[in-house]
């Protein structure tokens, strides 16, 4: 298959006059003059070509929650069974691929350990049974988020199901070997460091979120192999304005050599703070995420309860929050990755007043577009590959990479853009 007349979005800029040839699930970049008689040719008619988006941190959609099961609207409760999970994982893949995701890490929360193990076993079963289909290749593994957090920074998590960072607990959870990312905040001192070292030795990427650790604790964790900050500025993120311990978690994130997740739904992190982060960190250090929960891509849900924590959906269906506290504590997001892409591109191309900076000038469209693409794909793969290089041959438009592609148009004007998806390829197969 040959994709011609597209505009390729590379890290270095936009590129025209190059075709993408798909063969054996992978791509090669060729000049249009190299056309072969047996190729199926698709004319992209000037649309943009992006590396497939990676859902690094997401919990569910379409009433399916990876860690809780399927929400029964009539009975107002979650239901779990192997059948529900197998159907739910298939539905989840189809919902998210329609938004441009070509790879997904299924994320857990602070829930009973047996529920985590059940979810991971069902994910393993799904991947094995669908190994020859795009859905089986869509799931990259799991992210263990809530098990080892700091209870004082619970956010929408239930502290009853938070545990000390112990190797034995992780090994028990990870009987399937599907954990690819784990949240180990440095708050537990030497215990955190020991678990981080152990996880890194197994090729697992370790992040820190729901934390109020000091910068000094973060430095030890980074030396042990900590790679990134989980939903930076959310969770909540502790900070320390006084001159002790080198600062807090916020100061550590901005000064140390670690990458940052940002939830770019417009509510978790205000747009002006998104720009503040880009003013302080390199664009290659930032990973855009949804942190979506089961109410994403649904309608009609107003309130629910999951493992003891009540949630309320905003009346305009924009965000979901912890019922007890109100919108100051959000309960995951409603976002999709195409919405995250649109938001980030809009923020970067909009002149915006800052908090620490007086003003953030609007970025050039081409520069902003390439940065946005990298934040939704390339940067994420690069972070994970620092520890785990199994089949992560994706995230860039380069020879030999998997044909995980998003074909789209960009509508709107500077400061207010929208990504309109035309088609999505997973491992060379056109899904939409």
N, C-alpha and C positions, 0 to 999 in steps of 0.2 A: 504494500500500500504506500502511495506517495501523497503527501500533503504539500500542495504548492500554493504560491501567492499569499503566504501568511507573513505576519510580522513577528519575528521571534523575540521573546523577552529574555535577554541574558543578563547576568550580573553587571556586565560592562556597558550595556546599552541595548537599544533596539536594532535588529538586523533584518534587512530585506534581501530578496534575491537568493534565498537559500531554501531548498526543499527539505522536508523531513521524510525519510524513507523508513517504514516500519517493517521489520523482518525478524521472525523468531523472538517476538516480545520486546525487541530492542530497536533503538533508533540509530540512524546515521544521517549526517547532514551532507547534502550533495547539491551541486549546481543543477538548475533546471535542465541543462543540456544533457544530463546523464540519464534521461528517461528511458525505460525499458518497455518492450512491447507487452510483457505479461503483468505489468503493474496496474493495480486499481488506482486511479488518480482522483483525488478529492481537491477541488478548487476552493480554497479558503476565502477568496475574494477580499483580501486585505484585513481579515480578522487577526487578532492577536493570538499567539501561541505561548502558553505558560507551562512550566513544569507543574505536574499535578500537585494539588495542595495536600498538606499533611495535617491530619487532625491529631495533634500531639496530646491534647488534654480535653477529653469529652466523655460524658457519662451516659448519654442516651438521647433519644428523640422518638417522636411518634408514639408516645405512651410507654415505650420500652426503656427501662433503666437497667444498665449492665449490672449494678450491684443490688437492685431490689426486685427486678422482674417486670412484669407487665401490669400497668395500673388499670384496674377495673373501675370504670367511671361510675357505673350503676351501684356497685358495692362499696365504692370509695376506699379501695384498699389494693395493695400490690399482691400479685399472685405469682408463685414460682413453681415451675415444673420443667423437666427436660424438654418437653414439647414446646412449652412457651418460650424457652430460651433459644431453641433452634429456629423457631419461626421469627422470634424477635431479632436475632442476629442477622438473619437474611433481610428482614425489613429495614433494619438500621443501616445496613450497607447500602441498600437501594435509595433510602432517603438521603444519606449523606453524599453519595456519589452524584446525585442530582444537583448538589451545591458546589461541585468541583473537587471534593475530597477523593483522592485515589489511594490513600493509606490512612489507617486509623489505629490508635492505641486506646483500648477500652479501659476507662479509669474507674477505680473503686472509691470508697469513702470510709469513714469511721463507722464500721458495721461489725456485727459478730464475725469472728474468724471463719466459722463454718459457711457463712454466706459467701465470703470471698472465695473460699476453696470451691464451693459449688459453681460459682460464676466462672472461675478459671477452668474447671473441668468441662463445663459446657462450651466454653470458647475453644478449648483443645479439641473437643469432639467435632465442633462445627468446622474448624480448619481442616481436620483430617478427612472428614466426609466430603468436603468441598475443595479438596486440594487441586482439582483439575478445572475449577471454575474461577471466574474473576472474584467472586465473593470470598472464596477461601484465601485468595492472595491479598485481598483488601485489608484483612486484619493482621497487624504487625506484632501483636502481643498485648500486654497489659501494663497499666501504670497503677502502682499501689500508692494511693494518696494519703488516706487518713489514719492509717494504723499507728504510725509513730509520731504524730504531731505533738506540739505543745498544747496541753489542755487549755491553757490560758488564752490561746489564740485559736479557739475552736471554730469561730465563724459559724457556718451552718452545719458543722459536724457535731456528733453526739460524743461528749467526753467519756461516757461510760464504756465506749469501745475503742479507747486509745490505750496503747501498750508501750512498755519500755522497749527501746530499740535493741532487741536481742536477736542474735543469729538463729537461735532455735525457733523463734516465732516466725521469722521470715521463711526459713526452710519448710516449716509446716504449711504455711500459706502457699508457697511456691512449689508444691509437689509436681505440678505440670511443667515447670521450667519456663512458663510464658511471661513472667515478669521481665520487662525490658527497662522500666523506669520505676524508681522508688523515691518517695519523699522521706528524707531523714534530716529533719532540722537539727542544727548543731546545739540546740538548747540543752541536750542531755550530756554535754561534755565528752568525756572519754568513751562513754557507751556509744555515742553517736559516731565518733571517729572510728571506733573498732568496726561498727556495722558498715560504715561507708567503705572502709578498706576492703572488707569482705565482699561487698556487693561489686565493687569495681574489679576485684580479682575474678569475678564471674562474668565480666563483660556487661554489667548493668550500669546504666546512666543514672546518677543520683542527683536529685534536686532538693531544694529546701523551701518549704512554704509553711504557712500557719506557724510562724516563728517570731520570737522576740529575742533571739540570740544576740550576743554582742558581736561587734566586728572582730574582736580577738578570737572568739569562738569560731566565727566564719573562716578566719584565716587558717586555723587548724583543720577545719573541715575541707577547705579547698586544697590544702596540702595532702589530705588523705584521698582526694579524688572527686570532691563535689564539683559538679559541672554547671548547674544552673539554678535560678531562683524561680520557684513555682508561683504563678499568677502574682507577679510583683505588684505591690501596693494594695493587694487584697489578701484576705486570709484570716486575720489581718496581718499587716507587716509592722513589726515593732521598729521603733526608732529611738535615738537618744541624742538630744541636742547638747547635752553637757559634754565635758571634755574627758570623760572616763571611758576606759575599755576600747578606745578607738572609734566609739560610736555604737550604733545598734545595727539591726538587720538592714534597714533602709540604706544606711551609710555604707555598709558592706557591699550591698548590691551595686551601688554606684561607683565604688572605688576599687573593688577587687576584679580579678580576671575571671568573671563568670558571666554566663548568658542569662537573659531574662525572658520569661513568659509575660505577655501582656494580653489581658482580655480586652479586645477592641470591639465591645458591643455598644459603647457610648455611655454606659451607666456604671460599670464596675470601676473604670478609670476615666475621669473627665478628659475630654479632648486636649485641654491645655496641659494636663499632666503627661499625656502621651507625648506631646511635643517637648516637654521638659526632659523626659527620658531620652528622646532622640538627640537632644542638645548635649547630653552628658555622656551617652554611650555610643559606640560605633553601631551603625545600622546592622552590621553583620552579627552583632551580639543579641539581637532582638528577635523573638519568635512570637508570632501572632497566634492566639488561640481563641476558641469559643468558650471552653468550660461549660458546654451545654448540658442540660439535664433533660429528663424525659418529657417535659412539656414543650421543648423545642419542636417546631414543625407540627404543632397540634392547635386545636381550638376548643373552647368550651370548658377548660379546667379553671376553677376559681381558687379552690383550696384543697390541700392534701396533707397527709402525714406520712413520714418515712422514718422508720427506726427511732421514733420518739421525738422527731423534730417536725413541727408544722410549717407548711409553706403556703404562701399566697401569691397568686399571679396578678400583676398589675392590671387594672381594669381595661387598659388599652393594649394589653398583651405585649408589653415591651420588655418587661423584666419580671423576675420572681424573687421574693424575699422571705426571710424568716418571719412568720406571723407574729411571734412574741415581741420582736424588736422593731419591726417596720423596715422601710427601705434602706436604713443605714447598714443592715446586714443582709446582703444578697445571697440567694440560694442557687448558685450556679447561674447560667444565662439561658436566654431564649435564642441565642445567636446561631447562625450558620456561617460556614467559612467564606462563602461568597459575600455575605453581609460584612464580615470582618474585613475582607479585602477592600470592599467599597468604602467602608468607614476610614480605614487607614490611608488609602489613596486621597480621600477628601481632606483629611486632617493635614496631610503633608503638603498639599497644594493650596492650603488656605493660610493667609496671614492671620496670626493669632496672638493675642496678648498672653504673656506667661505669668508664672508665679514668682520663680526665682529670676527669670529673665524678663526684661521689660516687653520684648517683642520677639516673636518667631516669624521670620519672613516666609512667604510662600515659596515652596520648592518648584523647580522646573518639572514639567509634567513627565518627561522621559525619565529623569532621575528618580522621581517619586514612584513611578510605575515599577521600575526595576527593583527598587528597595522594597516596595510592597510585595512584589512577587517572591523575593528572597525571604522575607519575613514569614511568608505563608508556606514555604517549601524548603529552599536551599539551606537556610540557616539551621532549620530543625534537623535535617539529615546530617549536617556537619556536626552538630552537637552530639547526636546519638552515636555517630561513627567514631567519635573519640574513644568510646568504650566498646561498642558493639558493631562490628562490620559484617554481619551475616549476609543478608541479601538486600542491603540498603543501597542498591545501585540505582538510585532515583534522585529526584530533586533538582536536576539540571538538564538543559537541552545540549547534550554533548554526545558524541559518538560512543556507542556501547552502553548508554544508560537505558534503563527500562522505558518503554513507551507509555509512561504515565503522563498524560497531557490534558490540558484544559484549553479549549478553543473558545474565544469570547470576544465580545465587543465592549468598548468603554463608552458609555453614554454620559451626557451631562457637560459640565463646565468646571473650571478650576474651583476647588473647595466643595464641590457637590457632584461627585462622580458615582456612577453605578456600573458594576460589572454585570453584563448580560451574557450568560453562558449559552454557547451554541452547541457544543459537544464535549464529551469527556471520554478519554481512553484510559483503560487500566490494562497494563501489560500488553498493549497493542490491540486490545479488543475495544471497539467502539461501543460504549454502554448507552450513551444518550446522544 
